[in-house]
Amino acid sequence: MKALLHAIHNLSSRMDHLWQDLSLTIKGIVLNALPLTVLLASLALIFESEQQAALLERRVQNALQIQQDIQTLQTLLLEASTGVRDFLLTGNRQFLAGYESAKQSMPQLLDSLEHNLDDQSQQQLLQVIHPLVAKNLDDLAALASHRKEKADEALIEKFSSQGNALNQLRAHLERMSQRESAIVEQDKKEVVYERKRNLRITLMAVIAGVLGSLIGVWIFSQTIVARVRTIRDSAIHLVKGEPLALPSISRDELGELTSELEHASQLLTQSAQEAHQARVEAEEASAAKSNFLSRTSHELRTPLNAILGFAQILENDLPEGRQKDSATLIHNAGQHLLKLINEVLDISRIESGDISMSMEVIALNNLLEEAYHYLKPLEKVRDITIETHFESALSVRADRQRLLQVILNLLANALKYGPENTSVAFSAYRQQGNIRVDVQDQGPGIPADLRSRLFTPFDRLGAERTVTEGTGLGLVLSKQLMDAMGGQIGVAEDKSLFWISLPEAKQKAAAPATKQAAAIDALPHSTSPTSPVAKRHVLYVEDNQSNQALIEAIIGKHRHLKLHLAASLQESMIWLRDMQPDLLLLDLNLPDGSGETLIKHIQASRKDLQNIPVLILSADALPETIQRLNALGITHYFTKPLNVAAFNQLLLKLLPE
């Protein structure tokens, strides 16, 4: 007995270990399959019972049909016999209608009985009845064909024979009917029994399903939920940095999780160090990205400086003709490429959060007038008139340069893509505490199915049907700039109208027309030289030969100026040691250092050169770079590609003839 109990205990222990080592997936399948199996088995028993009950019901219906057929057969035999007798008594053949109907219906009725009978004794009775019915019909046929007015012995004998056959048929049919009644009663009892049995099975299935579910829940609670709670409590200790001691009792997923938690407690310090290292690397990556943007801007702008610069010089110098038109095409293509570069860099800076906004309260009317006058010359290109409607004293808080960029983009799009020989409505007004600017051309508007693509980079709607050049970035950049300034941009649903909206702000003193113009106008005029033939010396520090050639071409047009070139910081130091120039032109990116170093050197150790105007000509267009150089006291910062007209204007202002 003890050995048996010991064997049972060992088997139970082994089964418990086997269960613990099963994966959670298999455990879940087992726990779900337990009540499901019980339920399916119960459903199978219920289905079998229902099938049996349905079979019995069909048997009852078949027996009832047989009873009905037997009664119908009796009725037909009686009607046929009565009709023939009435005919013999009256001689009226109308009484034979019942006989004719019975004669046609009886064969089908006998076939139905033969097909439906499944009781052997009933089938035997039907075999006896079948020839009797045929004989009865033959006798009735002979009686129905009688033509004599008086009955003879043959008729009387036939009549007697038919009566005897009918009596035998009725006796046999009565026996069949009684037998079918007994069968119906028996089948009804079996149906009731099956229904009760089905009810008992259903009740047992419900009880078994509930018990199976309860057993499954109990097993789940004892083997999984309790362990999950233990792991949860351990996780709380892990968050607090407390050591864990969780002996794993199984090799399932929870056991693996327990081991991982214990291992995780040992890796917390290492993870913290790695997180710190990742943060440092992210900061370095951000700095590298900013450096990449600056470098990309410089590398792309440097060759464009020579292209656009010489194109402007050629446009000014060449007479009207094909060569001047070619120079204009070069200039326009270069400007288009420059716009694409600026927009790509602006979008990259906005998405990375590197773009800086100089938010200030600005007089919007001045800015709108500036945009109008800037683009007014484009009216003649496609014979489109700009009609302005501005409410007075409008002011918003925004970055003036960026807001002007957005408005110019919307207005330029209307002039480029609007129908020719029409007008563009350019309006600004107050609306529920905001200032709204509308730009509407006479086009049909943007279809609803294309409106979602308006602010997708490089996606120009209808670009395949137009020769008008564009980058597909203007609206994208405009939306991002408006979002950065806390404004909105949108398009009307029923017309070709784009709008922007910004909160209204209290107006301050009117800003100058443009920052560049204001900066140039604010510069002091240089006094004229004492001798009209004396040369004014300009030192240009630049290592790029194409840029040197451009400035040489520009300076060469001024006979009172003499240009000196230096390709490095060291060479510029030699020039400054031997001469004192009247103007210093300086690139920032030099082979042996930054031009910013030269400015700091002059401010620190060359007091005799501190009053010399310094113009920066750099491809670095990052706002932080411009702000940093302006803080050092430079005269002006030109970004490449160089605006030759603005450069000449400032050059003559600083060094007049």
C-alpha positions as CSV (number, residue, x, y, z in Angstrom):
1,M,0.0,0.0,0.0
2,K,2.8,2.4,0.9
3,A,4.6,1.5,-2.3
4,L,1.4,2.3,-4.3
5,L,1.0,5.7,-2.5
6,H,4.7,6.4,-3.1
7,A,4.3,5.6,-6.8
8,I,1.2,7.8,-7.1
9,H,3.1,10.6,-5.4
10,N,6.1,10.3,-7.7
11,L,3.8,10.3,-10.7
12,S,1.9,13.4,-9.5
13,S,5.2,15.2,-8.9
14,R,6.5,14.3,-12.4
15,M,3.2,15.4,-13.9
16,D,3.4,18.7,-12.0
17,H,7.0,19.3,-13.2
18,L,5.9,18.5,-16.8
19,W,3.1,20.9,-16.6
20,Q,5.3,23.7,-15.2
21,D,7.8,23.3,-18.0
22,L,5.2,23.5,-20.7
23,S,5.1,26.8,-22.6
24,L,2.4,29.4,-21.9
25,T,1.0,28.8,-25.4
26,I,0.5,25.1,-24.7
27,K,-0.8,25.8,-21.3
28,G,-3.3,28.3,-22.7
29,I,-4.4,25.8,-25.3
30,V,-4.9,23.1,-22.7
31,L,-6.8,25.4,-20.4
32,N,-9.0,26.6,-23.2
33,A,-9.4,23.1,-24.6
34,L,-10.6,21.6,-21.3
35,P,-14.0,23.3,-21.2
36,L,-14.2,23.4,-24.9
37,T,-13.7,19.6,-25.2
38,V,-16.4,19.0,-22.6
39,L,-18.7,21.4,-24.5
40,L,-18.0,19.8,-27.8
41,A,-18.6,16.3,-26.4
42,S,-21.9,17.5,-25.0
43,L,-22.9,19.2,-28.3
44,A,-22.1,15.9,-30.1
45,L,-24.4,14.0,-27.8
46,I,-27.1,16.7,-28.2
47,F,-26.7,16.5,-32.0
48,E,-27.0,12.7,-31.9
49,S,-30.1,12.9,-29.8
50,E,-31.6,15.6,-32.0
51,Q,-30.9,13.4,-35.1
52,Q,-32.7,10.5,-33.4
53,A,-35.6,12.6,-32.4
54,A,-35.9,14.0,-35.9
55,L,-35.8,10.5,-37.4
56,L,-38.6,9.4,-35.0
57,E,-40.6,12.4,-36.0
58,R,-40.2,11.6,-39.6
59,R,-41.4,8.0,-38.9
60,V,-44.4,9.4,-37.1
61,Q,-45.2,11.7,-40.1
62,N,-44.7,8.7,-42.4
63,A,-47.1,6.5,-40.4
64,L,-49.7,9.2,-40.3
65,Q,-49.4,9.6,-44.1
66,I,-49.8,5.8,-44.4
67,Q,-52.9,6.0,-42.3
68,Q,-54.3,8.8,-44.4
69,D,-53.5,6.8,-47.6
70,I,-55.3,3.7,-46.2
71,Q,-58.4,5.8,-45.3
72,T,-58.3,7.4,-48.8
73,L,-58.0,3.9,-50.4
74,Q,-61.1,2.7,-48.4
75,T,-63.0,5.8,-49.4
76,L,-62.2,5.4,-53.1
77,L,-63.2,1.7,-53.0
78,L,-66.5,2.6,-51.4
79,E,-67.2,5.5,-53.8
80,A,-66.4,3.3,-56.8
81,S,-68.7,0.5,-55.6
82,T,-71.5,2.9,-54.7
83,G,-71.3,4.7,-58.1
84,V,-71.5,1.4,-60.0
85,R,-74.5,0.2,-58.0
86,D,-76.3,3.5,-58.4
87,F,-75.7,3.2,-62.2
88,L,-77.1,-0.4,-62.2
89,L,-80.2,0.8,-60.3
90,T,-80.9,3.9,-62.4
91,G,-79.1,3.4,-65.7
92,N,-77.7,6.9,-65.3
93,R,-74.0,6.9,-66.3
94,Q,-73.3,10.1,-64.3
95,F,-73.0,7.9,-61.2
96,L,-69.9,6.3,-62.8
97,A,-67.8,9.5,-62.3
98,G,-66.8,8.3,-58.8
99,Y,-65.7,4.9,-60.3
100,E,-63.7,6.6,-63.0
101,S,-61.9,8.9,-60.5
102,A,-61.1,6.0,-58.2
103,K,-59.9,3.9,-61.1
104,Q,-57.3,6.6,-61.9
105,S,-56.2,7.4,-58.3
106,M,-55.9,3.9,-56.9
107,P,-52.7,2.9,-58.7
108,Q,-50.8,6.0,-57.6
109,L,-52.1,5.5,-54.0
110,L,-51.0,1.9,-54.0
111,D,-47.5,2.9,-55.2
112,S,-47.3,5.5,-52.5
113,L,-48.2,2.9,-49.8
114,E,-45.7,0.5,-51.2
115,H,-43.0,3.2,-51.1
116,N,-43.8,4.4,-47.6
117,L,-44.3,1.1,-45.7
118,D,-41.3,0.0,-43.8
119,D,-43.0,-2.5,-41.5
120,Q,-42.7,-6.1,-42.8
121,S,-46.1,-7.2,-41.6
122,Q,-47.7,-4.2,-43.3
123,Q,-45.8,-4.9,-46.5
124,Q,-47.2,-8.5,-46.5
125,L,-50.8,-7.2,-46.0
126,L,-50.2,-4.8,-48.9
127,Q,-49.2,-7.8,-51.1
128,V,-52.5,-9.4,-50.3
129,I,-54.5,-6.2,-50.8
130,H,-52.9,-5.4,-54.2
131,P,-54.5,-8.3,-56.2
132,L,-57.9,-7.8,-54.4
133,V,-57.9,-4.2,-55.5
134,A,-57.2,-5.2,-59.1
135,K,-60.0,-7.9,-59.0
136,N,-62.4,-5.4,-57.4
137,L,-61.7,-2.9,-60.2
138,D,-62.2,-5.6,-62.8
139,D,-65.5,-6.6,-61.3
140,L,-66.6,-3.0,-61.2
141,A,-65.5,-2.5,-64.8
142,A,-67.7,-5.5,-65.8
143,L,-70.7,-4.2,-63.9
144,A,-70.2,-0.7,-65.4
145,S,-70.2,-2.1,-68.9
146,H,-73.6,-3.8,-68.4
147,R,-76.2,-2.9,-71.1
148,K,-79.2,-5.1,-70.4
149,E,-82.4,-3.7,-68.7
150,K,-82.8,-6.8,-66.5
151,A,-80.3,-8.5,-64.4
152,D,-79.2,-12.0,-65.5
153,E,-77.4,-14.7,-63.5
154,A,-74.0,-13.6,-64.7
155,L,-74.6,-10.1,-63.5
156,I,-75.8,-11.3,-60.1
157,E,-72.8,-13.5,-59.8
158,K,-70.4,-10.7,-60.7
159,F,-72.2,-8.4,-58.3
160,S,-71.8,-11.0,-55.5
161,S,-68.2,-11.5,-56.3
162,Q,-67.4,-7.8,-56.2
163,G,-69.1,-7.5,-52.9
164,N,-67.1,-10.3,-51.4
165,A,-63.8,-8.8,-52.7
166,L,-64.8,-5.4,-51.3
167,N,-65.5,-6.9,-47.8
168,Q,-62.1,-8.6,-47.8
169,L,-60.4,-5.4,-48.9
170,R,-62.0,-3.4,-46.1
171,A,-61.0,-6.1,-43.5
172,H,-57.4,-6.0,-44.7
173,L,-57.3,-2.2,-44.8
174,E,-58.8,-2.1,-41.3
175,R,-56.0,-4.3,-40.0
176,M,-53.4,-2.1,-41.8
177,S,-54.9,1.0,-40.2
178,Q,-54.8,-0.5,-36.7
179,R,-51.2,-1.6,-37.2
180,E,-50.2,1.9,-38.3
181,S,-52.0,3.4,-35.3
182,A,-49.9,1.1,-33.0
183,I,-46.8,2.2,-34.8
184,V,-47.6,5.9,-34.5
185,E,-48.2,5.5,-30.7
186,Q,-44.9,3.7,-30.3
187,D,-43.0,6.3,-32.3
188,K,-44.6,9.1,-30.3
189,K,-43.5,7.5,-27.1
190,E,-39.9,7.2,-28.5
191,V,-40.0,10.9,-29.5
192,V,-41.0,12.0,-26.0
193,Y,-38.2,9.8,-24.6
194,E,-35.6,11.3,-26.9
195,R,-36.8,14.8,-26.0
196,K,-36.4,14.1,-22.3
197,R,-33.0,12.5,-23.0
198,N,-31.9,15.5,-25.0
199,L,-32.9,17.8,-22.1
200,R,-30.9,15.7,-19.7
201,I,-27.9,15.8,-22.0
202,T,-28.2,19.6,-22.4
203,L,-28.3,20.1,-18.6
204,M,-25.3,17.8,-18.1
205,A,-23.4,19.7,-20.8
206,V,-24.1,23.0,-19.1
207,I,-23.0,21.6,-15.7
208,A,-19.9,20.0,-17.3
209,G,-19.0,23.2,-19.2
210,V,-19.3,25.3,-16.0
211,L,-17.2,22.8,-14.0
212,G,-14.6,22.6,-16.8
213,S,-14.4,26.4,-16.9
214,L,-14.0,26.6,-13.1
215,I,-11.3,24.0,-13.2
216,G,-9.5,25.8,-16.0
217,V,-9.7,29.1,-14.1
218,W,-8.4,27.5,-10.9
219,I,-5.5,25.9,-12.7
220,F,-4.8,29.3,-14.5
221,S,-4.9,31.1,-11.1
222,Q,-2.7,28.6,-9.3
223,T,-0.1,28.1,-12.0
224,I,0.1,31.4,-13.9
225,V,-1.6,34.4,-12.2
226,A,0.2,33.8,-8.9
227,R,3.5,33.7,-10.6
228,V,2.6,36.9,-12.6
229,R,1.9,38.7,-9.3
230,T,5.2,37.6,-7.9
231,I,7.0,38.9,-11.0
232,R,5.0,42.2,-10.8
233,D,6.1,42.7,-7.2
234,S,9.7,41.9,-8.3
235,A,9.4,44.5,-11.0
236,I,8.5,47.1,-8.4
237,H,11.7,46.3,-6.5
238,L,13.6,46.4,-9.8
239,V,12.3,50.0,-10.4
240,K,13.6,51.0,-7.0
241,G,17.0,49.5,-7.8
242,E,16.7,46.8,-5.2
243,P,18.4,43.4,-5.9
244,L,16.2,40.5,-6.8
245,A,16.4,36.8,-5.9
246,L,13.8,35.0,-7.9
247,P,14.5,31.2,-8.2
248,S,12.9,30.0,-11.4
249,I,10.7,26.9,-10.9
250,S,9.9,26.3,-14.5
251,R,11.2,26.7,-18.0
252,D,8.2,28.4,-19.6
253,E,8.0,32.0,-20.6
254,L,7.3,33.1,-17.1
255,G,10.4,31.3,-15.9
256,E,12.4,32.9,-18.6
257,L,10.9,36.3,-17.6
258,T,11.9,35.7,-14.0
259,S,15.5,35.0,-15.1
260,E,15.5,38.1,-17.3
261,L,14.3,40.3,-14.5
262,E,17.1,39.0,-12.3
263,H,19.5,39.7,-15.1
264,A,18.0,43.1,-15.7
265,S,18.7,44.2,-12.1
266,Q,22.4,43.7,-12.9
267,L,22.2,45.7,-16.1
268,L,20.5,48.8,-14.7
269,T,23.8,50.6,-14.1
270,Q,25.1,49.7,-17.5
271,S,21.9,50.8,-19.2
272,A,22.0,54.2,-17.5
273,Q,25.6,54.6,-18.8
274,E,24.5,53.6,-22.3
275,A,21.6,56.0,-22.2
276,H,24.0,58.8,-21.2
277,Q,26.3,57.8,-24.0
278,A,23.4,57.7,-26.5
279,R,22.4,61.2,-25.4
280,V,25.9,62.5,-26.0
281,E,26.0,60.8,-29.4
282,A,22.6,62.4,-30.3
283,E,23.9,65.8,-29.4
284,E,27.0,65.2,-31.5
285,A,24.8,64.0,-34.4
286,S,22.7,67.2,-34.1
287,A,25.9,69.3,-34.3
288,A,27.1,67.2,-37.3
289,K,23.7,67.8,-39.0
290,S,24.0,71.5,-38.5
291,N,27.5,71.4,-39.8
292,F,26.3,69.3,-42.8
293,L,23.6,71.9,-43.6
294,S,26.2,74.7,-43.4
295,R,28.6,72.8,-45.5
296,T,25.9,71.8,-48.0
297,S,24.8,75.4,-48.3
298,H,28.4,76.5,-48.9
299,E,29.2,73.9,-51.5
300,L,26.0,74.5,-53.5
301,R,26.1,78.3,-53.3
302,T,29.8,78.7,-54.2
303,P,29.5,77.6,-57.9
304,L,26.2,79.5,-58.2
305,N,27.9,82.6,-57.1
306,A,30.0,82.7,-60.3
307,I,27.2,81.6,-62.6
308,L,24.7,84.2,-61.4
309,G,27.3,86.9,-60.9
310,F,28.6,86.7,-64.4
311,A,25.1,86.3,-65.8
312,Q,24.1,89.6,-64.2
313,I,27.2,91.3,-65.5
314,L,26.5,89.9,-69.0
315,E,22.8,91.1,-68.8
316,N,24.0,94.6,-68.0
317,D,26.8,94.8,-70.5
318,L,25.4,93.0,-73.6
319,P,23.2,94.9,-76.1
320,E,19.7,93.7,-76.9
321,G,19.8,90.5,-78.9
322,R,20.1,86.8,-78.7
323,Q,23.3,86.9,-76.5
324,K,21.6,89.0,-73.9
325,D,18.6,86.7,-74.0
326,S,20.9,83.7,-73.4
327,A,22.4,85.5,-70.5
328,T,18.9,86.1,-69.1
329,L,18.1,82.5,-69.5
330,I,21.3,81.5,-67.6
331,H,20.4,84.0,-64.8
332,N,16.8,82.8,-64.5
333,A,17.8,79.1,-64.5
334,G,20.4,79.9,-61.8
335,Q,17.8,81.7,-59.7
336,H,15.5,78.8,-60.0
337,L,18.2,76.4,-58.8
338,L,19.0,78.8,-56.0
339,K,15.4,78.9,-54.9
340,L,15.3,75.1,-54.9
341,I,18.5,75.0,-52.7
342,N,17.1,77.6,-50.3
343,E,13.8,75.8,-50.0
344,V,15.3,72.4,-49.4
345,L,17.7,73.8,-46.8
346,D,14.9,75.7,-45.1
347,I,12.6,72.6,-45.0
348,S,15.5,70.5,-43.6
349,R,16.2,73.2,-40.9
350,I,12.5,73.5,-40.0
351,E,12.0,69.7,-39.7
352,S,15.1,69.4,-37.5
353,G,14.2,72.4,-35.4
354,D,17.4,74.3,-36.4
355,I,15.6,77.3,-38.0
356,S,15.4,80.4,-35.8
357,M,12.5,82.8,-35.9
358,S,12.9,86.5,-35.1
359,M,9.4,87.1,-33.8
360,E,8.4,90.8,-33.6
361,V,5.4,93.0,-34.0
362,I,5.4,94.2,-37.6
363,A,3.3,96.7,-39.6
364,L,1.7,94.3,-42.1
365,N,0.6,97.0,-44.5
366,N,4.2,98.0,-45.2
367,L,5.1,94.4,-45.8
368,L,2.2,93.8,-48.1
369,E,3.0,97.0,-50.1
370,E,6.6,95.8,-50.4
371,A,5.5,92.4,-51.7
372,Y,3.1,94.1,-54.2
373,H,5.9,96.4,-55.5
374,Y,8.4,93.6,-55.7
375,L,6.1,91.5,-57.9
376,K,4.4,94.3,-59.8
377,P,6.8,93.9,-62.8
378,L,5.6,90.4,-63.3
379,E,2.1,91.8,-64.3
380,K,3.4,92.5,-67.8
381,V,4.6,88.9,-68.4
382,R,1.2,87.4,-68.6
383,D,-1.0,90.5,-68.6
384,I,-2.3,89.9,-65.1
385,T,-3.3,92.9,-62.9
386,I,-2.8,92.8,-59.1
387,E,-5.7,94.4,-57.3
388,T,-5.0,95.3,-53.7
389,H,-7.5,95.8,-50.9
390,F,-5.8,96.2,-47.5
391,E,-7.5,97.4,-44.3
392,S,-5.6,100.1,-42.5
393,A,-3.2,99.7,-39.5
394,L,-2.8,95.9,-39.6
395,S,-0.1,94.4,-37.5
396,V,0.9,90.8,-36.6
397,R,3.6,89.2,-34.6
398,A,5.9,87.2,-36.9
399,D,9.3,86.8,-38.5
400,R,9.2,89.6,-41.1
401,Q,11.6,88.0,-43.6
402,R,9.8,84.6,-43.4
403,L,6.3,86.1,-43.6
404,L,7.4,88.1,-46.6
405,Q,8.7,84.9,-48.1
406,V,5.3,83.2,-47.7
407,I,3.3,86.1,-49.1
408,L,5.7,86.4,-52.1
409,N,5.3,82.7,-52.8
410,L,1.5,82.8,-52.8
411,L,1.4,86.0,-54.9
412,A,4.0,84.6,-57.4
413,N,2.0,81.4,-57.8
414,A,-1.1,83.3,-58.6
415,L,0.8,85.3,-61.3
416,K,2.4,82.2,-62.7
417,Y,-0.6,79.8,-62.8
418,G,-3.6,82.1,-63.0
419,P,-5.3,82.6,-66.4
420,E,-3.8,85.3,-68.7
421,N,-5.5,88.7,-69.2
422,T,-7.2,88.5,-65.8
423,S,-6.6,89.9,-62.4
424,V,-5.3,88.7,-59.0
425,A,-7.1,89.9,-55.9
426,F,-4.6,90.7,-53.1
427,S,-6.4,91.6,-49.8
428,A,-5.9,91.7,-46.1
429,Y,-8.5,92.2,-43.4
430,R,-9.4,91.5,-39.8
431,Q,-11.4,88.3,-39.0
432,Q,-12.3,87.2,-35.4
433,G,-9.2,88.5,-33.7
434,N,-6.9,87.3,-36.6
435,I,-5.4,89.0,-39.6
436,R,-6.1,87.2,-42.8
437,V,-4.4,87.7,-46.1
438,D,-6.1,86.4,-49.3
439,V,-4.5,85.8,-52.7
440,Q,-7.2,84.9,-55.3
441,D,-6.7,84.4,-59.1
442,Q,-9.4,83.8,-61.7
443,G,-8.7,80.1,-62.1
444,P,-11.2,77.3,-61.5
445,G,-9.7,76.2,-58.1
446,I,-8.1,73.0,-56.9
447,P,-10.2,69.8,-57.3
448,A,-11.2,68.1,-54.1
449,D,-9.3,64.9,-55.0
450,L,-6.1,66.8,-55.5
451,R,-6.3,69.2,-52.5
452,S,-4.5,66.7,-50.2
453,R,-1.4,66.8,-52.4
454,L,-0.9,70.6,-52.2
455,F,1.5,70.4,-49.3
456,T,3.4,67.3,-50.5
457,P,7.1,68.0,-51.3
458,F,8.1,68.0,-55.0
459,D,4.4,67.3,-56.0
460,R,3.3,69.9,-58.5
461,L,-0.3,69.6,-59.5
462,G,-0.7,69.6,-63.3
463,A,3.1,69.8,-63.8
464,E,2.8,67.5,-66.8
465,R,0.5,70.0,-68.6
466,T,2.5,73.2,-68.0
467,V,5.9,74.5,-69.0
468,T,6.0,76.9,-66.0
469,E,9.0,76.0,-63.9
470,G,8.6,75.2,-60.2
471,T,10.1,73.1,-57.5
472,G,7.0,71.8,-55.7
473,L,8.4,73.0,-52.4
474,G,7.0,76.5,-52.1
475,L,3.7,75.6,-50.5
476,V,5.3,73.0,-48.3
477,L,7.8,75.5,-47.0
478,S,5.1,78.1,-46.6
479,K,3.0,75.8,-44.5
480,Q,5.9,74.9,-42.3
481,L,6.9,78.5,-41.9
482,M,3.3,79.5,-40.9
483,D,3.2,76.6,-38.4
484,A,6.5,77.8,-36.9
485,M,5.1,81.4,-36.6
486,G,1.9,80.1,-35.0
487,G,-0.3,80.9,-38.0
488,Q,-2.3,79.0,-40.6
489,I,-2.4,78.5,-44.3
490,G,-5.2,77.1,-46.4
491,V,-7.0,76.9,-49.7
492,A,-10.6,77.6,-50.6
493,E,-12.8,74.7,-51.7
494,D,-14.9,76.5,-54.3
495,K,-12.4,78.9,-55.9
496,S,-8.7,79.5,-56.6
497,L,-7.9,81.3,-53.4
498,F,-5.0,80.7,-50.9
499,W,-5.0,82.4,-47.5
500,I,-2.8,82.8,-44.5
501,S,-3.9,83.9,-41.0
502,L,-2.0,85.2,-38.0
503,P,-3.2,86.6,-34.6
504,E,-3.5,90.4,-34.6
505,A,-0.9,92.2,-32.5
506,K,-0.5,95.7,-31.1
507,Q,1.3,97.8,-33.7
508,K,4.7,99.3,-33.0
509,A,6.6,101.8,-35.0
510,A,6.7,101.1,-38.8
511,A,9.6,99.0,-39.9
512,P,11.7,100.0,-42.8
513,A,10.8,98.6,-46.3
514,T,13.5,95.9,-46.3
515,K,16.1,94.9,-43.9
516,Q,18.8,94.9,-46.6
517,A,17.8,98.3,-47.9
518,A,17.6,99.6,-44.3
519,A,21.0,98.2,-43.5
520,I,22.5,99.8,-46.6
521,D,20.8,103.1,-46.1
522,A,22.1,103.2,-42.5
523,L,25.7,102.9,-43.5
524,P,27.7,106.1,-43.4
525,H,28.7,107.6,-46.7
526,S,32.5,107.6,-47.3
527,T,34.0,111.0,-47.8
528,S,35.3,111.6,-51.3
529,P,39.0,111.2,-51.8
530,T,41.1,114.3,-51.8
531,S,42.5,113.5,-55.2
532,P,40.1,112.6,-58.0
533,V,42.7,110.4,-59.6
534,A,43.7,108.5,-56.4
535,K,42.8,104.8,-56.4
536,R,40.8,103.3,-53.6
537,H,42.2,99.9,-52.6
538,V,40.0,96.8,-52.0
539,L,41.4,93.7,-50.5
540,Y,39.4,90.5,-51.3
541,V,40.3,87.3,-49.3
542,E,38.9,84.3,-51.3
543,D,40.5,81.0,-52.4
544,N,37.9,80.1,-55.1
545,Q,39.1,81.3,-58.5
546,S,35.7,81.7,-60.1
547,N,34.6,83.9,-57.2
548,Q,37.8,85.9,-57.6
549,A,37.1,86.4,-61.3
550,L,33.6,87.6,-60.5
551,I,34.7,90.3,-58.1
552,E,37.5,91.3,-60.5
553,A,34.9,91.8,-63.2
554,I,32.7,93.8,-60.9
555,I,35.6,96.0,-59.5
556,G,37.0,96.4,-63.0
557,K,34.1,98.5,-64.0
558,H,35.0,101.1,-61.4
559,R,38.1,103.0,-62.6
560,H,38.7,104.5,-59.2
561,L,39.0,101.1,-57.5
562,K,41.9,98.7,-57.4
563,L,41.5,95.1,-56.3
564,H,44.1,93.0,-54.4
565,L,43.6,89.3,-54.0
566,A,44.6,87.0,-51.2
567,A,43.8,83.3,-51.2
568,S,44.4,82.5,-47.5
569,L,44.5,84.0,-44.0
570,Q,48.3,84.0,-44.0
571,E,48.5,85.8,-47.4
572,S,45.9,88.4,-46.2
573,M,48.0,89.1,-43.1
574,I,51.0,89.9,-45.4
575,W,48.8,92.3,-47.4
576,L,47.5,94.0,-44.3
577,R,51.0,94.4,-43.0
578,D,52.2,96.1,-46.1
579,M,49.0,98.2,-46.9
580,Q,45.9,99.7,-45.4
581,P,42.9,99.0,-47.7
582,D,39.9,101.2,-48.0
583,L,37.6,98.1,-48.0
584,L,38.0,94.5,-46.9
585,L,36.0,91.8,-48.7
586,L,36.2,88.5,-46.8
587,D,35.1,84.9,-47.4
588,L,34.6,82.8,-44.2
589,N,35.7,79.4,-45.5
590,L,39.4,79.6,-46.2
591,P,42.0,76.9,-46.6
592,D,43.9,77.8,-43.4
593,G,41.0,78.9,-41.2
594,S,37.9,81.0,-41.0
595,G,37.6,84.6,-42.1
596,E,36.1,85.2,-38.7
597,T,39.6,84.7,-37.2
598,L,40.9,87.6,-39.3
599,I,38.1,89.9,-38.0
600,K,38.9,89.0,-34.4
601,H,42.7,89.6,-35.1
602,I,42.0,93.1,-36.5
603,Q,39.8,94.0,-33.6
604,A,42.4,92.7,-31.1
605,S,45.7,93.9,-32.5
606,R,45.2,96.2,-35.4
607,K,43.6,99.4,-34.2
608,D,44.7,101.2,-37.4
609,L,42.4,98.8,-39.4
610,Q,39.4,98.8,-37.1
611,N,37.6,101.6,-39.1
612,I,37.9,99.8,-42.4
613,P,34.5,98.6,-43.7
614,V,34.3,94.8,-43.8
615,L,31.9,93.0,-46.2
616,I,31.4,89.3,-45.8
617,L,30.8,87.3,-49.0
618,S,30.0,83.8,-47.9
619,A,28.0,80.8,-49.0
620,D,27.1,80.1,-45.3
621,A,23.5,81.4,-45.1
622,L,22.7,80.0,-41.7
623,P,20.9,82.7,-39.6
624,E,23.1,82.0,-36.5
625,T,26.3,82.6,-38.6
626,I,25.0,85.9,-39.9
627,Q,23.9,87.0,-36.4
628,R,27.3,86.0,-35.0
629,L,29.2,88.0,-37.6
630,N,26.9,91.1,-37.3
631,A,27.7,91.0,-33.6
632,L,31.4,91.3,-34.4
633,G,30.6,94.7,-36.0
634,I,31.0,93.9,-39.7
635,T,29.5,96.4,-42.2
636,H,27.4,94.0,-44.2
637,Y,26.9,90.3,-44.8
638,F,26.3,89.1,-48.4
639,T,25.3,85.5,-49.0
640,K,26.3,83.8,-52.2
641,P,25.2,83.8,-54.9
642,L,25.9,87.5,-54.9
643,N,23.3,90.1,-55.8
644,V,25.5,92.2,-58.1
645,A,23.2,95.2,-58.1
646,A,23.0,95.4,-54.3
647,F,26.7,94.8,-54.1
648,N,27.4,97.7,-56.6
649,Q,25.0,99.9,-54.7
650,L,26.8,99.4,-51.4
651,L,30.2,99.5,-53.0
652,L,29.6,103.0,-54.5
653,K,28.1,104.1,-51.2
654,L,31.2,103.1,-49.2
655,L,33.7,104.1,-51.9
656,P,32.2,106.8,-54.1
657,E,34.0,108.1,-57.2
